[in-house]
């Protein structure tokens, strides 16, 4: 298990036009990748691992980015794994599937 006590899977669905949707989502993904957390970008959600409190702050900022980029509202789906002593890493969960 990792030293991280949480991982989140986050999916934002900003209410913008179809042509703007990927642009806004890409800005959110860029923010997540620049955050320094270990991330895994999938076709429906992005998984991030780190400190529980910091990940909630990250999730909040992802939503605010959508609003700043023109979404009048959005839906956000977040799944959280939390264990004070550590959670399985992204690599521990997925590496066997990429061999």
Z-matrix of the N, CA and C atoms (Angstrom, degrees):
N
C 1 1.451
C 2 1.530 1 109.43
N 3 1.305 2 114.30 1 155.72
C 4 1.464 3 120.48 2 -175.94
C 5 1.519 4 111.50 3 -85.28
N 6 1.320 5 114.36 4 172.20
C 7 1.463 6 120.32 5 173.33
C 8 1.519 7 111.21 6 -78.38
N 9 1.331 8 117.03 7 -11.23
C 10 1.465 9 121.60 8 178.62
C 11 1.520 10 109.46 9 -76.98
N 12 1.325 11 114.89 10 140.92
C 13 1.462 12 118.17 11 -179.10
C 14 1.520 13 113.50 12 -100.11
N 15 1.348 14 117.11 13 3.93
C 16 1.463 15 118.73 14 -179.57
C 17 1.520 16 110.57 15 -156.97
N 18 1.306 17 113.98 16 156.06
C 19 1.458 18 121.05 17 166.82
C 20 1.520 19 106.75 18 -141.86
N 21 1.319 20 114.66 19 147.23
C 22 1.465 21 120.05 20 178.03
C 23 1.519 22 109.00 21 -128.66
N 24 1.308 23 114.82 22 148.69
C 25 1.456 24 121.72 23 168.68
C 26 1.518 25 104.88 24 -113.82
N 27 1.315 26 116.72 25 123.45
C 28 1.456 27 120.66 26 -175.07
C 29 1.522 28 110.46 27 -125.32
N 30 1.320 29 114.61 28 135.32
C 31 1.462 30 122.43 29 176.03
C 32 1.522 31 107.19 30 -131.47
N 33 1.328 32 116.69 31 122.37
C 34 1.460 33 120.56 32 175.63
C 35 1.519 34 108.50 33 -106.75
N 36 1.323 35 114.96 34 139.23
C 37 1.459 36 121.83 35 176.64
C 38 1.525 37 108.14 36 -126.98
N 39 1.343 38 116.28 37 84.11
C 40 1.463 39 119.78 38 -179.50
C 41 1.516 40 111.19 39 -70.42
N 42 1.312 41 115.63 40 140.87
C 43 1.457 42 121.10 41 178.21
C 44 1.524 43 108.83 42 -85.69
N 45 1.321 44 114.05 43 85.21
C 46 1.464 45 123.01 44 177.33
C 47 1.518 46 106.85 45 -133.70
N 48 1.308 47 116.31 46 173.87
C 49 1.456 48 120.23 47 177.65
C 50 1.518 49 111.57 48 -63.25
N 51 1.316 50 115.05 49 158.61
C 52 1.466 51 120.36 50 -177.09
C 53 1.526 52 112.31 51 -56.60
N 54 1.329 53 117.54 52 -38.76
C 55 1.463 54 119.81 53 -178.24
C 56 1.527 55 111.88 54 -71.43
N 57 1.327 56 117.57 55 -27.94
C 58 1.464 57 120.77 56 -179.84
C 59 1.532 58 112.78 57 -85.50
N 60 1.310 59 117.47 58 -18.13
C 61 1.459 60 121.08 59 -172.84
C 62 1.527 61 112.43 60 -54.90
N 63 1.317 62 117.28 61 -54.16
C 64 1.464 63 119.21 62 -178.32
C 65 1.521 64 111.94 63 -65.52
N 66 1.326 65 117.58 64 -33.42
C 67 1.466 66 120.06 65 178.21
C 68 1.524 67 111.02 66 -62.27
N 69 1.325 68 116.41 67 -44.54
C 70 1.470 69 120.31 68 -179.79
C 71 1.523 70 110.31 69 -67.93
N 72 1.314 71 116.85 70 -46.00
C 73 1.471 72 120.27 71 179.71
C 74 1.524 73 110.16 72 -61.76
N 75 1.323 74 117.47 73 -40.02
C 76 1.464 75 120.48 74 177.74
C 77 1.527 76 112.00 75 -61.58
N 78 1.324 77 117.41 76 -36.37
C 79 1.470 78 120.07 77 176.94
C 80 1.527 79 110.65 78 -65.40
N 81 1.325 80 116.45 79 -39.32
C 82 1.465 81 120.27 80 177.40
C 83 1.529 82 109.82 81 -64.29
N 84 1.318 83 116.79 82 -45.35
C 85 1.467 84 120.15 83 179.70
C 86 1.527 85 110.63 84 -63.14
N 87 1.312 86 117.85 85 -40.66
C 88 1.469 87 120.76 86 177.37
C 89 1.523 88 111.02 87 -60.51
N 90 1.320 89 116.20 88 -42.00
C 91 1.460 90 120.26 89 177.00
C 92 1.532 91 110.72 90 -60.86
N 93 1.318 92 116.56 91 -46.37
C 94 1.462 93 120.43 92 -179.29
C 95 1.530 94 110.14 93 -61.30
N 96 1.328 95 117.21 94 -46.78
C 97 1.456 96 120.83 95 -178.43
C 98 1.529 97 111.62 96 -63.85
N 99 1.326 98 117.09 97 -33.78
C 100 1.471 99 121.33 98 179.78
C 101 1.522 100 112.45 99 -78.06
N 102 1.327 101 117.27 100 -10.70
C 103 1.465 102 121.23 101 -175.95
C 104 1.522 103 113.43 102 -69.13
N 105 1.313 104 117.23 103 -18.70
C 106 1.461 105 120.27 104 -178.73
C 107 1.519 106 113.84 105 92.79
N 108 1.322 107 117.28 106 -8.79
C 109 1.458 108 120.51 107 176.43
C 110 1.526 109 109.54 108 -76.37
N 111 1.318 110 116.06 109 151.95
C 112 1.452 111 119.89 110 172.28
C 113 1.523 112 107.94 111 -69.69
N 114 1.334 113 116.47 112 129.09
C 115 1.465 114 120.80 113 -175.12
C 116 1.519 115 110.89 114 -132.67
N 117 1.309 116 114.04 115 158.27
C 118 1.462 117 122.24 116 173.21
C 119 1.512 118 106.75 117 -137.91
N 120 1.334 119 116.63 118 115.50
C 121 1.459 120 121.39 119 -179.02
C 122 1.521 121 108.30 120 -92.80
N 123 1.321 122 115.40 121 121.20
C 124 1.452 123 121.60 122 177.01
C 125 1.517 124 110.07 123 -112.27
N 126 1.321 125 117.37 124 177.79
C 127 1.458 126 120.18 125 -176.46
C 128 1.529 127 114.31 126 -71.08
N 129 1.332 128 117.87 127 -19.67
C 130 1.466 129 120.45 128 -178.37
C 131 1.513 130 113.35 129 -117.67
N 132 1.326 131 117.62 130 -22.18
C 133 1.466 132 120.80 131 -175.14
C 134 1.519 133 108.97 132 -157.15
N 135 1.309 134 114.69 133 165.06
C 136 1.453 135 121.75 134 175.40
C 137 1.522 136 107.77 135 -116.78
N 138 1.327 137 115.58 136 131.24
C 139 1.458 138 121.35 137 179.45
C 140 1.514 139 108.82 138 -101.40
N 141 1.325 140 115.61 139 136.37
C 142 1.459 141 122.23 140 -177.02
C 143 1.521 142 107.79 141 -134.21
N 144 1.345 143 116.76 142 139.41
C 145 1.462 144 119.20 143 177.46
C 146 1.514 145 109.93 144 -123.14
N 147 1.345 146 115.13 145 144.45
C 148 1.454 147 120.16 146 -179.03
C 149 1.506 148 111.39 147 169.78
N 150 1.314 149 115.09 148 -150.08
C 151 1.460 150 122.81 149 179.61
C 152 1.529 151 110.11 150 -79.33
N 153 1.315 152 116.43 151 134.70
C 154 1.459 153 123.55 152 -176.67
C 155 1.531 154 112.42 153 -49.87
N 156 1.324 155 117.56 154 -53.87
C 157 1.469 156 120.96 155 -177.79
C 158 1.529 157 111.97 156 -65.09
N 159 1.310 158 116.93 157 -40.92
C 160 1.462 159 120.17 158 179.94
C 161 1.521 160 111.57 159 -65.83
N 162 1.328 161 116.60 160 -35.19
C 163 1.464 162 119.14 161 179.01
C 164 1.521 163 111.82 162 -67.89
N 165 1.332 164 117.45 163 -34.74
C 166 1.479 165 119.26 164 176.01
C 167 1.522 166 110.11 165 -66.17
N 168 1.337 167 117.14 166 -38.26
C 169 1.464 168 120.13 167 175.88
C 170 1.529 169 110.55 168 -62.77
N 171 1.328 170 116.32 169 -41.73
C 172 1.457 171 121.31 170 178.16
C 173 1.526 172 110.47 171 -61.25
N 174 1.323 173 117.38 172 -44.83
C 175 1.464 174 121.65 173 -179.84
C 176 1.532 175 110.70 174 -62.15
N 177 1.309 176 116.60 175 -39.86
C 178 1.469 177 120.20 176 177.83
C 179 1.525 178 110.63 177 -62.42
N 180 1.326 179 116.32 178 -45.88
C 181 1.466 180 119.96 179 -178.97
C 182 1.527 181 111.15 180 -63.93
N 183 1.316 182 118.20 181 -35.32
C 184 1.469 183 120.73 182 177.41
C 185 1.522 184 110.49 183 -58.40
N 186 1.296 185 116.65 184 -40.75
C 187 1.459 186 120.80 185 179.11
C 188 1.528 187 111.27 186 -68.47
N 189 1.330 188 116.22 187 -41.48
C 190 1.467 189 119.84 188 179.50
C 191 1.522 190 111.68 189 -65.37
N 192 1.322 191 117.55 190 -34.47
C 193 1.469 192 120.62 191 176.23
C 194 1.521 193 109.83 192 -59.08
N 195 1.316 194 116.80 193 -44.63
C 196 1.472 195 120.29 194 179.57
C 197 1.525 196 111.33 195 -58.70
N 198 1.313 197 116.61 196 -43.58
C 199 1.464 198 120.62 197 179.97
C 200 1.526 199 110.43 198 -65.48
N 201 1.332 200 116.54 199 -45.18
C 202 1.472 201 119.76 200 178.85
C 203 1.525 202 111.66 201 -62.44
N 204 1.312 203 117.11 202 -28.38
C 205 1.466 204 121.52 203 -179.42
C 206 1.526 205 112.90 204 -85.97
N 207 1.332 206 117.21 205 5.72
C 208 1.449 207 119.79 206 172.13
C 209 1.515 208 117.15 207 112.20
N 210 1.327 209 117.58 208 -3.68
C 211 1.464 210 118.66 209 177.39
C 212 1.527 211 108.59 210 -71.06
N 213 1.313 212 115.92 211 130.98
C 214 1.465 213 119.39 212 176.76
C 215 1.526 214 110.19 213 -75.26
N 216 1.318 215 116.25 214 -29.84
C 217 1.461 216 123.11 215 174.24
C 218 1.516 217 107.45 216 -158.71
N 219 1.312 218 116.68 217 175.34
C 220 1.448 219 120.32 218 -179.87
C 221 1.516 220 110.12 219 -158.18
N 222 1.294 221 114.15 220 160.99
C 223 1.451 222 121.41 221 170.70
C 224 1.518 223 106.73 222 -108.68
N 225 1.316 224 116.81 223 137.90
C 226 1.455 225 121.38 224 177.71
C 227 1.515 226 108.30 225 -129.70
N 228 1.324 227 115.06 226 128.71
C 229 1.456 228 121.33 227 177.38
C 230 1.521 229 107.57 228 -110.81
N 231 1.322 230 116.10 229 122.76
C 232 1.458 231 121.30 230 -177.96
C 233 1.522 232 109.07 231 -128.40
N 234 1.316 233 115.44 232 129.04
C 235 1.461 234 121.11 233 171.54
C 236 1.513 235 107.01 234 -114.41
N 237 1.323 236 116.26 235 137.67
C 238 1.456 237 121.22 236 -173.76
C 239 1.517 238 110.29 237 -126.12
N 240 1.323 239 114.80 238 133.76
C 241 1.465 240 121.25 239 167.84
C 242 1.524 241 105.76 240 -113.58
N 243 1.324 242 116.71 241 125.52
C 244 1.460 243 120.76 242 -178.00
C 245 1.521 244 109.38 243 -136.19
N 246 1.326 245 114.64 244 132.63
C 247 1.456 246 122.10 245 173.86
C 248 1.520 247 106.53 246 -152.20
N 249 1.328 248 118.39 247 117.57
C 250 1.464 249 120.20 248 -176.33
C 251 1.529 250 114.00 249 -54.59
N 252 1.334 251 118.03 250 -24.62
C 253 1.467 252 120.23 251 -178.17
C 254 1.523 253 112.84 252 -95.66
N 255 1.320 254 118.54 253 -2.28
C 256 1.455 255 121.34 254 176.45
C 257 1.508 256 112.70 255 128.29
N 258 1.309 257 115.59 256 149.48
C 259 1.469 258 122.57 257 178.08
C 260 1.526 259 108.78 258 -118.37
N 261 1.310 260 116.48 259 160.91
C 262 1.463 261 120.20 260 174.01
C 263 1.524 262 108.96 261 -63.02
N 264 1.321 263 116.07 262 141.87
C 265 1.461 264 120.12 263 179.78
C 266 1.527 265 110.60 264 -78.76
N 267 1.309 266 114.91 265 165.68
C 268 1.460 267 120.94 266 174.69
C 269 1.524 268 109.25 267 -56.36
N 270 1.321 269 115.92 268 -45.80
C 271 1.466 270 120.71 269 -178.98
C 272 1.531 271 111.43 270 -62.59
N 273 1.313 272 117.15 271 -43.41
C 274 1.477 273 120.25 272 178.68
C 275 1.525 274 111.45 273 -61.32
N 276 1.305 275 116.52 274 -32.84
C 277 1.464 276 120.17 275 -178.24
C 278 1.531 277 112.60 276 -81.94
N 279 1.333 278 118.11 277 -28.45
C 280 1.464 279 118.97 278 -169.08
C 281 1.527 280 115.93 279 -120.68
N 282 1.314 281 120.02 280 -19.63
C 283 1.468 282 120.93 281 -170.58
C 284 1.522 283 113.30 282 -57.22
N 285 1.304 284 118.63 283 -36.14
C 286 1.469 285 120.54 284 -178.81
C 287 1.526 286 112.43 285 -64.23
N 288 1.315 287 117.34 286 -19.01
C 289 1.455 288 121.15 287 -179.69
C 290 1.516 289 113.59 288 -88.42
N 291 1.332 290 116.71 289 -7.82
C 292 1.470 291 121.00 290 -178.61
C 293 1.511 292 112.61 291 -111.96
N 294 1.328 293 118.39 292 12.65
C 295 1.462 294 121.43 293 -179.10
C 296 1.510 295 111.32 294 -80.75
